[in-house]
Amino acid sequence: MVSGKSRILLKAAFAAGAAQYHLDGADQILHILADGTRHDAAALLFWNPAQARHDVLANDGYQAETLAALGDPYAATKAHRKLLKLHRPLRIDDLKYDYRETRLYQTALAPAGFSDGMSTCLISDDGQYAGMLHLSAAHFHNFDDDARDLIGALSPIVAELCRRQTAGYPTLRVREDCKAALFDGQDAPRPVISRDMSSVVFQPHFREFVARFLAGDAASVSGLWASDDGTVALEITRTAAAWSGHRDVALIVETPMELPYRLTTREAEVIDRITVGRSNQQIASELGISIRTVTTHVENILVKMAQESRSGVAAVAIGAGLRRLDLR
């Protein structure tokens, strides 16, 4: 076994689980693998069924022309067909013919300085083809049995990562100034790499809200939430993570409240109640202010949001994430 194989797999699994929240997460997997495979270049390509082609998910060391050859052109070769039958990694040394005499090797890999290679087809848990993982090295016989076994053990993890690219789960870049967390509605909230933990995820009411969200069909919801740090803006997106199995999880992104349209905090409170159909009298009663004050707020809101009616305000407010989620 590769020394530290379990450690490498653990790191790779964690990076795979976070890859849809950080666009460089898949690249981290290739860097982590280098400890066990000693590759000089590696690439992860996923199969895009919508466009019937292979797209690059991560690349570490391949030049553009070499990487292009390892996509659809490689998938049309005899070596790829053998990989599909084997369902395990295949090294150049494993082939019964001299792969270095093939056209693809002579035109793409040899000019790039590679003398050894290993590839595997990625098959998801449901048996569907998900993509390919390629590794190349400058030295002959670089990939030993331990390296092959490591790639074989890692393949299900990266296959799931490739599958997610076309399974309806968005790839999201988390803002630099935000807090974030992952929550599956059952276990404790988990942090997102390089982000402070969201301050609202431990509120019992919030946990109930997320559990209801995951039990429904909505892909995402955004709005405002009152926390110990004041009112914050939340974006909650249904996604997936390797640690959750096949359960959906919620990615919670929390940012300081930034009201659009030059709205004041009080106007935002009035808008929130407009979105649920409250009358001026009801708004005044709930906020403890006069009807005249509410009327003035509504008039200012209509002007600032360039709307002619309360229904227009409600529609724009919902789209802009101005609802108070903690009151729902």
Residue pairs with C-beta under 8 A, 6 or more apart in sequence:
1 146
1 149
2 8
2 36
2 146
2 147
2 149
2 150
4 35
4 36
5 36
5 146
5 149
5 150
5 153
8 32
8 33
8 35
8 36
8 150
9 150
9 153
9 154
9 157
11 32
12 29
12 32
12 33
12 154
12 157
12 158
13 157
13 242
13 243
15 25
15 26
15 28
15 29
15 32
16 25
16 26
16 29
16 157
16 158
16 160
16 161
16 242
17 241
17 242
17 243
18 25
18 192
18 193
18 241
19 25
19 26
19 28
19 29
19 161
19 171
20 164
20 169
20 170
20 171
20 172
20 239
20 240
20 241
21 172
21 173
21 174
21 180
21 182
21 192
21 193
21 239
21 251
22 173
22 174
22 192
22 193
22 194
23 171
23 173
25 193
26 44
26 57
26 58
26 161
27 58
27 59
27 60
29 44
29 58
29 154
29 158
29 161
30 42
30 43
30 44
30 58
30 59
30 60
31 60
33 39
33 42
33 135
33 150
33 151
33 154
34 42
34 60
36 146
36 147
36 150
37 118
37 135
37 143
37 147
37 150
37 151
38 137
38 142
38 147
39 60
39 61
39 118
39 135
39 136
39 137
39 142
39 143
40 61
40 114
40 136
40 137
40 138
41 60
41 61
41 62
41 66
41 112
41 114
41 134
41 135
41 136
41 137
42 58
42 59
42 60
42 61
42 62
42 133
42 134
42 135
42 136
43 56
43 58
43 59
43 60
43 62
43 67
43 70
43 133
43 134
44 56
44 57
44 58
44 59
44 131
44 132
44 133
44 158
44 161
44 162
45 54
45 55
45 56
45 57
45 70
45 71
45 131
45 132
45 133
45 134
45 162
46 54
46 55
46 57
46 122
46 130
46 131
46 161
46 162
46 163
46 165
46 166
47 53
47 54
47 129
47 130
47 131
47 162
47 166
48 54
48 55
48 165
48 166
49 166
50 166
53 71
53 72
54 71
54 72
54 75
54 131
54 132
55 71
55 165
56 67
56 71
57 131
57 161
57 162
57 165
59 67
61 136
62 70
62 112
62 134
62 136
63 112
65 108
66 108
66 109
66 112
66 114
69 104
69 107
69 108
69 109
70 108
70 132
70 134
73 104
73 108
74 80
74 104
74 119
74 132
74 134
75 132
77 102
77 104
79 90
79 95
79 99
79 102
79 119
80 119
80 121
80 132
82 90
82 95
83 90
83 119
83 120
83 121
83 132
84 121
84 129
86 121
87 121
87 123
88 120
88 152
88 155
89 118
89 119
89 120
89 148
89 151
89 152
89 155
90 118
90 119
90 120
91 116
91 117
91 118
91 143
91 148
92 99
92 100
92 116
92 117
92 118
93 116
93 141
93 143
99 105
99 117
100 106
100 110
100 115
109 117
109 136
112 136
113 138
114 136
114 137
114 138
115 137
115 138
115 139
115 140
115 142
116 136
116 137
116 138
116 139
116 140
116 141
116 142
116 143
117 134
117 135
117 136
117 137
117 143
118 134
118 135
118 143
118 147
118 148
118 151
119 132
119 133
119 134
119 135
120 132
120 133
120 151
120 152
120 155
121 129
121 131
121 132
122 129
122 130
122 131
122 132
122 133
122 155
122 158
122 159
122 162
123 129
123 130
123 155
123 159
124 130
124 159
124 160
124 162
124 163
125 156
125 159
125 160
128 163
130 159
130 160
130 162
130 163
131 158
131 159
131 162
133 151
133 154
133 155
133 158
135 143
135 151
137 143
157 242
160 242
161 242
164 240
165 171
167 240
169 238
169 239
169 240
170 237
170 239
172 237
172 239
172 251
172 253
174 180
174 192
174 195
174 253
175 253
175 255
177 255
177 256
178 195
178 253
178 254
178 255
179 195
179 196
179 197
179 198
179 199
179 253
179 254
179 255
180 191
180 192
180 195
180 196
180 197
180 198
180 251
180 252
180 253
180 254
181 189
181 190
181 191
181 192
181 197
181 198
181 201
181 251
181 252
181 254
182 189
182 190
182 191
182 192
182 241
182 249
182 250
182 251
182 252
183 189
183 190
183 201
183 207
183 210
183 249
183 250
183 252
184 214
184 241
184 244
184 247
184 248
184 249
184 250
185 207
185 210
185 211
185 214
185 215
185 247
185 249
185 250
186 247
189 197
189 198
189 201
189 202
189 252
190 241
190 243
191 197
192 251
198 252
198 253
198 254
199 227
199 228
199 229
199 232
199 254
200 206
200 225
200 227
200 232
200 234
200 252
200 254
201 207
201 210
201 252
203 227
205 326
206 225
206 326
209 325
209 326
209 328
210 236
210 250
210 252
213 221
213 236
213 238
213 250
214 238
214 248
214 249
214 250
218 238
219 237
219 238
220 235
220 236
220 237
220 238
221 235
221 236
221 325
222 233
222 234
222 235
222 236
222 321
223 233
223 234
223 321
223 322
223 323
223 324
223 325
223 328
224 231
224 232
224 233
224 234
224 257
224 268
224 272
224 321
224 322
224 323
224 324
224 325
224 326
225 231
225 232
225 233
225 234
225 254
225 324
225 325
225 326
226 324
226 326
227 254
230 257
231 257
231 265
232 254
232 255
232 256
232 257
233 254
233 255
233 256
233 257
233 258
233 321
234 252
234 253
234 254
234 321
234 325
235 252
235 253
235 255
235 321
236 250
236 251
236 252
236 253
237 250
237 251
237 253
238 248
238 249
238 250
239 248
239 249
239 250
239 251
240 246
240 247
240 248
240 249
241 249
259 265
259 267
259 268
259 322
260 320
260 322
261 304
261 305
262 304
263 271
263 301
263 304
263 322
266 287
266 297
267 297
267 300
267 301
267 304
268 322
269 287
269 324
270 283
270 287
270 294
270 297
270 298
270 301
271 301
271 313
271 314
271 317
271 322
272 317
272 322
272 323
272 324
272 327
273 282
273 283
273 286
273 287
274 283
274 298
274 301
274 310
274 313
274 314
274 317
275 313
275 314
275 317
275 318
275 322
275 323
278 286
280 291
280 294
280 295
280 298
281 291
283 294
284 290
284 291
284 293
284 294
287 294
298 310
301 307
301 313
302 308
302 309
302 313
305 312
305 313
305 316
305 317
307 313
307 316
317 323
